[in-house]
Amino acid sequence: MAVTDRITEIQAEAEQAIAAAGSTAELEELRVRFLGRKAELPNLLRGVADLPPAERGAVGKAANMARQALEGLIAQREEALAGAELDAQLERDRVDITLPGTPAQPVGSLHVLHQTWRELEDVFLGLGFTVMDGPEVETVHYNFDALNHDPQHPARAWTDTFYVADDVVLRTHTSPMQVRAMEAHPPPLYVVIPGRVYRRDHDATHLPQFHQVEGLAVDEDITLADLKGTLLSFARTVFGDERQIRLRPHFFPFTEPSVEIDVSCSNCKGGSMKDGSRCPVCKGTTWLEILGAGMVDPNVLRAVGADAYDPDKVQGFAFGMGIERIAMLKHGIPDLRLYIENDVRFLEQFG
Amino acid sequence: MRLPLAWLSEYVHPGGDPWELADALSATGTEVAGVDRFGIKAEGFEHLVVGKVLTAEQHPDADRLKVCTVDVGEAEPAQIVCGAPNVAAGQTVAVARPGTVMPDGMKLKKAKLRGVESQGMIVSERELGLGDDHSGIMVLPDDAASPGTFVAELFEISTDVLELELTPNRPDCLGIYGMAREVHASNGSPLTPPPWTGVELPPVGELDGITIDVQVPELCPRFTALVYDDVTIGPSPHWLKARLAACGQRSINNVVDITNYVMLLTGQPLHAFDLDRVAGGTLVVRTANAGEQITTLDDEVRTLDEQMVVIDDADGPTSIAGVMGGARSEVADTTTRVLMEVATWIGPNINRTSWKLALRTEASGRFEKGLAPEQTLEAQAVAHQLMLELTGATVRPALIDIGGPGPDPAVIRLRSARVEGLLGTSIPAERQEAILRSLEFGVTPAEDGLDVTVPAFRRLDVTREADLVEEVARIDGVDNLPATLPARRGAAGRLSPMQRLRRRAEDALVGRGLRGIMGWSFTNAGVFDRLRLPADDPRRQAVALANPMSEDHALLRTNLVASLLDVAAHNVARGARDLRLFERGAVYFADPDDKLADEHDQLGVLLTGRAAPPTWNDGAPATADVFAAKGVLEALATRLRVDLSVRHAEQPFLHPGRCGEIVLNGTDVVGWLGEIHPLVAQAWEIDQTVAAFELDLGAVLAVAVEHALVEEYEDVTSFPAVRQDLAVVIDSAVPAADVVAAARKAGGALLADAGVFDIYEGEQVGEGKRSLALHLEFRAPDRTLTDEDADGARAKIVAALTEQLGAVQRG
């Protein structure tokens, strides 16, 4: 048999086998069998040089064409088979897409008081204040004396204040940081001090430990109107753009004049709910008491004992608010005890 | 304080609606907690009328009832069934006709009692809220008024009462007339002259048989007394009872009621002695002897100390000055001679006595805030008038007055510029003057403002210009101020680097699925026992409270793990067994060198149960163990860019085989990490593995702050790294961290990273040995490394591990 006939025969056999191949793996076997290093056709091609010159051209050409034809067929067949195989694989991968997803790494949260704490810090950072902190175990000097409390002020009583020693208390407010902040920094001073404070009170509406944010601004020309503007910005940022605030005169030993500040209730219109019942948040008054404030008393500035804080040269405002109360108003939290219980079902609701 | 508007209206017009007045007072600095109604309700008050009992016959079917006919000012008398034993024909009485709403809210209707119709009720004092007397009906004087007159016109039996929350700087408002001044300043309605105006008191002098000796004038700036003879003790008139009752005071007898009435009206407490029971007719004001005892009016024996002031008679202490009278000399039914004492005491001293004795009275509550000596004679004047009117008394011819009025009134300059400078708005000088005058300040114009004279009753409260600014501002209305923002020269609002890093630390934990908690600062020694802390453990050096609220809260915490365990236990007990918690907060150590505590900013983490809930394709997710805790620690260290390593070290409350100490920069121990000892977990009633760590965040941040926020660029992308693995067999006792550390040191500058990724123990490596597989990453900042570069570095590592740790390279 002529070599070219053999080539034709191989090609025919291969074409048949390729057409019959059922998988890409089988096709790969055929590729090795017909086109691999030990296969006949490539060997024929390699042996062309040994043929008589007259045959060389024809055989070489035939073999080459056969090889190219087979390669093309294999590629063609492979593409068809691979597509079908992928389709089959994808079909096997089918899932019930309605099953629940695999939970992502759980995300935690800050305690709701901590979130409120940060939010209040952020509001006052935006108003140009810096943040300080200070000791919770505090001297009577900073907690009361320097804040212009009479020696007999009732808040000093052992029934009201935790004492560690005769002249050391658990701070009853963040206000002692007013004098500490002024001692540490010359005016102008714009600072807020969040922190934990303590009072001897434990009932449905009081915990012996709670949290406040103190604010202090001292400069040459700070006014009570500036206090109002600052706290109006605060109230609107925290409680919503529609909020109003109301100032009522009050008395604190360490501010003069002193005011209490109410924010308009966001829960109701005019103190009533849609069904006509009294608003449970503001008790129908349309106002919510949120903080105490005032102009820093000259005696407090004097207590700093620095020329830079001479009450004839500088003046300022101070305010203090309860973080628990702000969080209660923001989130509708009904009971202080939830804060200290740390039940995860409670914690998960925030943040 | 209770402010009955009917009484108030004798001095100033309170306006129509009590809530309007409440708002006006709130806006000017007097907080109104609520509005109460005293006596019969406003609705139907006209049905409570004066009646004249015409007949009172026995009820046909009831022994205890009488059927009365009563003239109630109408054409026909009303038939009223009455059960009172004292009802009789001829009496003038108060009749509640149908429509009256009684103080308890009951609305009267026509009724039948045992078959007889009753067109109303003849009322007792108790039914009207005037007192406790329910022994019979209230009988009015015969000439009280003609039948049909509204009883509310005779005395104040129906009034709104404001409940005031007064600030401690305003003792002058602790009297009805003082509040009348505030209402006058607040709503502008005219104020009548004070009730003591025009009363003539006997001239100051001495009285025979009476000796008053004030030995402590510094504690008793003024002591005044009037003496009355021919006093007849009896019940007070109904108008007086009604006013006392509206203020929440019980009527006792005419003399005691006068002292209470005058105090309620003027704010100045008074005390009536039965002169016949004042031994020797002598009163001595002195400080008590330590341990001295006195029986007070409430029949309690009180033990005094040497700072408390007493009033003595010849037989010893008869009264605790400014707080409460003694039982021995109190006015009784038989009293005929009364010494009316009105004195001024020093506020702080009274406050102290009252707190020390836990005895707070209407008197001490006023004296402790500081009253003016001038007020004594105001009270004497009003009392004098009433004593003559209501008790038939005659007064002896001299007023005893020791001490006299207070210092001359202060004159304070109020600069217009200062008013505007503090408030941020200008208030015209005329307005300022009008406000101050309405508050009874004296005002004269001055060069740059006003010269203001402070009235005696504001002497302690208003001493400086700022105090006057407040007076002007509060009456003008602080709510009218403009809302401006400070100039904020040079102020920039930003967190400090430490504060930013503290937030970063918290956020790192939140990002790892941890929930922040906030626990108690308080703890107790029993908690230290449960943590199995030995007696000399520094964590027992807690700050102790001198006056804790309970033994459970007697100390301040020195760790966070107990607080975390408390919260874990709370949640586990409620079925939440998968917990990832953290707390950041202070812990407190008693510092022997400082009276303040050594406070640390601490961070604690607790993990227990599964990191994720089981799902349909993972029925048993991994539960937290010591390495889960360590993973959180490593995440924290990465975020803070600090070197935090852990080496084995025990803690009394940790699993002895699964515990370590946290080391900062290889040198400073800043905390611990491990699994909670099963016995400790049990003490908290937790029956599953609990992993935790706690560290001194302040100490970590102090190091982190030096570089964590300065994130400088480093080229790690231009040239690829070469990654290789290395397995060595080594004694099992050699900590993996030591192997990695030795490798890092030997690897030199080219070794960018190294770590353990597999461990094998078993027959192939032999008893007491283990195989550690390390991944090594080599990189140079300036060129692509060749395999030869890496091989060289790797060879050094192998050599070092072999020489230093006896490791043998595997395979």
Boltz contact constraints between the chains, C-beta under 6 A:
constraints:
  - contact:
      token1: [A, 99]
      token2: [B, 616]
      max_distance: 6.0
  - contact:
      token1: [A, 102]
      token2: [B, 615]
      max_distance: 6.0
  - contact:
      token1: [A, 103]
      token2: [B, 612]
      max_distance: 6.0
  - contact:
      token1: [A, 105]
      token2: [B, 513]
      max_distance: 6.0
  - contact:
      token1: [A, 106]
      token2: [B, 513]
      max_distance: 6.0
  - contact:
      token1: [A, 107]
      token2: [B, 513]
      max_distance: 6.0
  - contact:
      token1: [A, 108]
      token2: [B, 510]
      max_distance: 6.0
  - contact:
      token1: [A, 108]
      token2: [B, 513]
      max_distance: 6.0
  - contact:
      token1: [A, 108]
      token2: [B, 514]
      max_distance: 6.0
  - contact:
      token1: [A, 108]
      token2: [B, 515]
      max_distance: 6.0
  - contact:
      token1: [A, 109]
      token2: [B, 515]
      max_distance: 6.0
  - contact:
      token1: [A, 110]
      token2: [B, 516]
      max_distance: 6.0
  - contact:
      token1: [A, 111]
      token2: [B, 516]
      max_distance: 6.0
  - contact:
      token1: [A, 111]
      token2: [B, 517]
      max_distance: 6.0
  - contact:
      token1: [A, 111]
      token2: [B, 518]
      max_distance: 6.0
  - contact:
      token1: [A, 113]
      token2: [B, 518]
      max_distance: 6.0
  - contact:
      token1: [A, 114]
      token2: [B, 516]
      max_distance: 6.0
  - contact:
      token1: [A, 125]
      token2: [B, 493]
      max_distance: 6.0
  - contact:
      token1: [A, 128]
      token2: [B, 488]
      max_distance: 6.0
  - contact:
      token1: [A, 128]
      token2: [B, 491]
      max_distance: 6.0
  - contact:
      token1: [A, 128]
      token2: [B, 493]
      max_distance: 6.0
  - contact:
      token1: [A, 129]
      token2: [B, 493]
      max_distance: 6.0
  - contact:
      token1: [A, 131]
      token2: [B, 495]
      max_distance: 6.0
  - contact:
      token1: [A, 131]
      token2: [B, 499]
      max_distance: 6.0
  - contact:
      token1: [A, 135]
      token2: [B, 596]
      max_distance: 6.0
  - contact:
      token1: [A, 135]
      token2: [B, 599]
      max_distance: 6.0
  - contact:
      token1: [A, 137]
      token2: [B, 596]
      max_distance: 6.0
  - contact:
      token1: [A, 137]
      token2: [B, 597]
      max_distance: 6.0
  - contact:
      token1: [A, 151]
      token2: [B, 348]
      max_distance: 6.0
  - contact:
      token1: [A, 152]
      token2: [B, 348]
      max_distance: 6.0
  - contact:
      token1: [A, 152]
      token2: [B, 351]
      max_distance: 6.0
  - contact:
      token1: [A, 157]
      token2: [B, 355]
      max_distance: 6.0
  - contact:
      token1: [A, 158]
      token2: [B, 547]
      max_distance: 6.0
  - contact:
      token1: [A, 162]
      token2: [B, 545]
      max_distance: 6.0
  - contact:
      token1: [A, 163]
      token2: [B, 546]
      max_distance: 6.0
  - contact:
      token1: [A, 163]
      token2: [B, 547]
      max_distance: 6.0
  - contact:
      token1: [A, 164]
      token2: [B, 543]
      max_distance: 6.0
  - contact:
      token1: [A, 168]
      token2: [B, 595]
      max_distance: 6.0
  - contact:
      token1: [A, 188]
      token2: [B, 489]
      max_distance: 6.0
  - contact:
      token1: [A, 188]
      token2: [B, 491]
      max_distance: 6.0
  - contact:
      token1: [A, 190]
      token2: [B, 491]
      max_distance: 6.0
  - contact:
      token1: [A, 200]
      token2: [B, 549]
      max_distance: 6.0
  - contact:
      token1: [A, 202]
      token2: [B, 549]
      max_distance: 6.0
  - contact:
      token1: [A, 208]
      token2: [B, 549]
      max_distance: 6.0
  - contact:
      token1: [A, 209]
      token2: [B, 521]
      max_distance: 6.0
  - contact:
      token1: [A, 217]
      token2: [B, 486]
      max_distance: 6.0
  - contact:
      token1: [A, 222]
      token2: [B, 486]
      max_distance: 6.0
  - contact:
      token1: [A, 223]
      token2: [B, 423]
      max_distance: 6.0
  - contact:
      token1: [A, 223]
      token2: [B, 424]
      max_distance: 6.0
  - contact:
      token1: [A, 224]
      token2: [B, 423]
      max_distance: 6.0
  - contact:
      token1: [A, 224]
      token2: [B, 424]
      max_distance: 6.0
  - contact:
      token1: [A, 224]
      token2: [B, 481]
      max_distance: 6.0
  - contact:
      token1: [A, 225]
      token2: [B, 424]
      max_distance: 6.0
  - contact:
      token1: [A, 225]
      token2: [B, 425]
      max_distance: 6.0
  - contact:
      token1: [A, 225]
      token2: [B, 481]
      max_distance: 6.0
  - contact:
      token1: [A, 225]
      token2: [B, 482]
      max_distance: 6.0
  - contact:
      token1: [A, 225]
      token2: [B, 484]
      max_distance: 6.0
  - contact:
      token1: [A, 226]
      token2: [B, 484]
      max_distance: 6.0
  - contact:
      token1: [A, 226]
      token2: [B, 486]
      max_distance: 6.0
  - contact:
      token1: [A, 228]
      token2: [B, 481]
      max_distance: 6.0
  - contact:
      token1: [A, 228]
      token2: [B, 483]
      max_distance: 6.0
  - contact:
      token1: [A, 229]
      token2: [B, 483]
      max_distance: 6.0
  - contact:
      token1: [A, 229]
      token2: [B, 484]
      max_distance: 6.0
  - contact:
      token1: [A, 229]
      token2: [B, 485]
      max_distance: 6.0
  - contact:
      token1: [A, 232]
      token2: [B, 483]
      max_distance: 6.0
  - contact:
      token1: [A, 246]
      token2: [B, 479]
      max_distance: 6.0
  - contact:
      token1: [A, 247]
      token2: [B, 478]
      max_distance: 6.0
  - contact:
      token1: [A, 247]
      token2: [B, 479]
      max_distance: 6.0
  - contact:
      token1: [A, 248]
      token2: [B, 26]
      max_distance: 6.0
  - contact:
      token1: [A, 249]
      token2: [B, 29]
      max_distance: 6.0
  - contact:
      token1: [A, 249]
      token2: [B, 474]
      max_distance: 6.0
  - contact:
      token1: [A, 249]
      token2: [B, 478]
      max_distance: 6.0
  - contact:
      token1: [A, 251]
      token2: [B, 167]
      max_distance: 6.0
  - contact:
      token1: [A, 251]
      token2: [B, 169]
      max_distance: 6.0
  - contact:
      token1: [A, 256]
      token2: [B, 466]
      max_distance: 6.0
  - contact:
      token1: [A, 256]
      token2: [B, 470]
      max_distance: 6.0
  - contact:
      token1: [A, 257]
      token2: [B, 470]
      max_distance: 6.0
  - contact:
      token1: [A, 257]
      token2: [B, 473]
      max_distance: 6.0
  - contact:
      token1: [A, 259]
      token2: [B, 478]
      max_distance: 6.0
  - contact:
      token1: [A, 295]
      token2: [B, 422]
      max_distance: 6.0
  - contact:
      token1: [A, 298]
      token2: [B, 466]
      max_distance: 6.0
  - contact:
      token1: [A, 342]
      token2: [B, 517]
      max_distance: 6.0
  - contact:
      token1: [A, 342]
      token2: [B, 567]
      max_distance: 6.0
  - contact:
      token1: [A, 344]
      token2: [B, 571]
      max_distance: 6.0
  - contact:
      token1: [A, 344]
      token2: [B, 576]
      max_distance: 6.0
  - contact:
      token1: [A, 347]
      token2: [B, 515]
      max_distance: 6.0
